[in-house]
């Protein structure tokens, strides 16, 4: 009771603010689950599943599809803020920066960011959000850039495997710590299966 009564009070408060007072309750202040109060609302904007509940997970892969770095965000962090820690993790593990960096548009910040990355990494395949000027269009139509985006699209398959084969689509463990551990075990299993196939 000592755990659940304060959570119930939060639910009542947010309902009162939203329904009776007409306030817009910020997502970070909302409670989405009494039993897993760490759960966050994730707006993906994808057809069929525009909204999901859980936590954002970052996965970084090698060219051979091994997951060499992953991170679980207890609180929402913008993709672009996760980029440099992932790149530095790659350097820490392999002793050098990757030859190709490929991500989706969520990691794009600015052309200044791209220029800084290109000083360290030969191929930076991060597409710009919105309109492109001629130089940006030229950069995004090079063969190396397109190959990088093909690799990124292929990594979606690994995410699908983590969800389907290793049950990351739904976590049945209690608490954030156990949620994070389940991700770690799924990544380990993914890499072991991949290793066994070599």
C-alpha positions in Angstrom: 0.0 0.0 0.0 2.8 2.4 0.8 4.1 1.9 -2.7 0.8 2.1 -4.6 -1.1 4.8 -2.7 1.3 7.7 -3.8 1.1 6.4 -7.4 -2.7 6.3 -7.3 -2.6 9.9 -5.9 -0.5 10.9 -9.0 -3.0 9.3 -11.4 -5.9 11.2 -9.7 -3.9 14.4 -9.8 -3.1 14.1 -13.5 -6.7 13.2 -14.3 -8.0 16.2 -12.4 -5.5 18.6 -14.0 -6.3 17.2 -17.5 -10.0 16.6 -17.4 -11.4 19.1 -14.8 -8.9 22.0 -15.1 -8.2 21.6 -18.9 -4.4 21.6 -18.4 -2.0 19.9 -20.7 0.0 17.6 -18.5 3.6 17.3 -19.8 4.5 13.7 -20.8 7.3 13.6 -18.3 4.9 14.2 -15.4 2.4 11.5 -16.5 2.2 8.1 -14.9 1.5 5.4 -17.6 1.5 2.3 -15.4 0.8 1.7 -11.7 2.9 -1.5 -11.8 5.8 -0.3 -13.9 6.0 3.4 -12.9 9.2 3.9 -14.8 7.4 3.3 -18.2 7.6 6.2 -20.7 5.4 7.1 -23.6 7.3 6.9 -26.9 5.8 8.7 -29.9 7.3 7.0 -33.0 4.9 8.4 -35.6 4.9 5.1 -37.5 1.7 3.8 -39.2 0.1 1.1 -37.1 2.1 1.9 -34.0 2.2 5.7 -33.6 2.6 5.4 -29.8 4.3 2.8 -27.7 5.2 2.4 -24.0 8.5 1.4 -22.6 12.0 3.0 -23.0 14.2 4.0 -25.9 17.1 1.7 -26.6 20.2 2.6 -28.7 21.8 -0.3 -30.6 25.1 0.0 -32.5 26.3 -2.7 -34.9 29.5 -3.6 -36.7 29.5 -4.4 -40.4 29.2 -8.1 -39.5 26.0 -7.4 -37.6 27.4 -7.9 -34.1 25.9 -5.5 -31.6 28.9 -3.9 -30.0 27.2 -1.1 -28.0 23.7 -0.6 -26.6 22.2 1.8 -24.1 18.8 1.9 -22.4 17.4 5.3 -21.6 15.6 5.5 -18.2 14.5 9.0 -19.2 13.9 10.3 -22.7 17.0 11.6 -24.5 17.1 13.0 -28.0 18.8 10.7 -30.6 21.4 13.4 -31.5 22.6 13.5 -27.9 23.3 9.7 -28.0 25.5 9.9 -31.1 28.9 11.0 -29.7 28.8 8.5 -26.7 28.1 5.7 -29.2 30.9 6.8 -31.4 33.3 7.1 -28.5 32.2 3.6 -27.3 33.2 2.3 -30.7 36.6 3.9 -30.4 37.1 2.6 -26.9 36.3 -0.9 -27.9 38.1 -1.1 -31.3 40.8 1.6 -30.8 39.6 3.7 -33.7 36.6 5.5 -35.0 34.3 3.5 -37.5 35.0 3.7 -41.2 31.3 4.2 -41.8 28.7 5.9 -39.6 25.1 5.3 -40.6 22.0 6.4 -38.6 18.5 7.5 -39.3 17.5 11.2 -39.5 16.8 11.5 -35.8 20.5 11.7 -35.2 21.0 14.7 -37.5 21.8 18.0 -35.8 23.4 20.3 -38.3 25.9 20.5 -41.2 28.4 21.7 -38.6 27.9 18.4 -36.8 28.4 16.5 -40.1 31.6 18.4 -40.9 33.0 17.6 -37.4 32.2 13.9 -37.8 33.7 13.8 -41.3 37.0 14.9 -39.8 37.1 11.6 -37.8 35.0 9.2 -39.9 35.5 8.7 -43.7 31.8 8.1 -44.5 29.0 9.8 -42.5 25.7 8.6 -43.7 23.2 10.7 -41.7 20.3 12.2 -43.8 19.1 15.7 -43.1 15.6 16.3 -41.9 13.6 18.7 -44.2 14.8 20.5 -47.4 18.3 20.1 -48.7 20.4 22.7 -50.5 22.4 21.5 -53.6 25.5 20.7 -51.6 23.5 18.6 -49.1 21.7 16.8 -51.9 25.0 16.0 -53.6 26.4 14.6 -50.3 23.3 12.4 -49.8 23.4 11.0 -53.4 27.0 9.7 -53.3 27.4 5.9 -53.6 29.1 5.7 -50.2 26.2 7.6 -48.5 23.6 5.4 -50.1 25.5 2.2 -49.2 25.6 3.5 -45.6 21.8 4.0 -45.6 21.3 0.5 -47.0 23.3 -0.9 -44.1 21.2 1.2 -41.7 18.1 -0.3 -43.2 19.5 -3.8 -42.8 20.1 -3.1 -39.1 16.3 -2.8 -38.7 16.3 -6.6 -39.2 18.5 -7.0 -36.1 16.0 -4.9 -34.2 13.2 -7.1 -35.4 15.1 -10.2 -34.3 15.6 -8.7 -30.8 11.9 -8.1 -30.6 10.6 -11.4 -32.0 13.2 -14.0 -31.2 14.6 -12.6 -28.0 11.3 -11.1 -26.7 12.2 -7.4 -26.5 8.8 -6.5 -27.9 7.4 -6.9 -24.4 9.3 -7.1 -21.1 7.7 -9.4 -18.5 10.3 -8.5 -15.7 9.5 -6.0 -13.0 11.4 -2.7 -12.5 13.8 -0.7 -14.7 16.9 -2.5 -13.6 15.4 -5.9 -14.7 14.1 -4.3 -17.9 17.7 -3.1 -18.7 19.1 -6.6 -17.8 16.6 -8.2 -20.2 18.0 -6.0 -23.0 21.5 -7.0 -22.1 20.6 -10.7 -22.2 18.9 -10.2 -25.6 21.9 -8.5 -27.1 24.2 -11.3 -25.7 21.9 -14.0 -27.2 21.8 -12.2 -30.5 25.6 -12.0 -30.7 26.0 -15.7 -29.6 23.6 -16.9 -32.3 25.4 -14.8 -34.9 28.8 -16.1 -33.7 27.5 -19.7 -34.0 26.5 -19.1 -37.6 30.0 -18.0 -38.7 
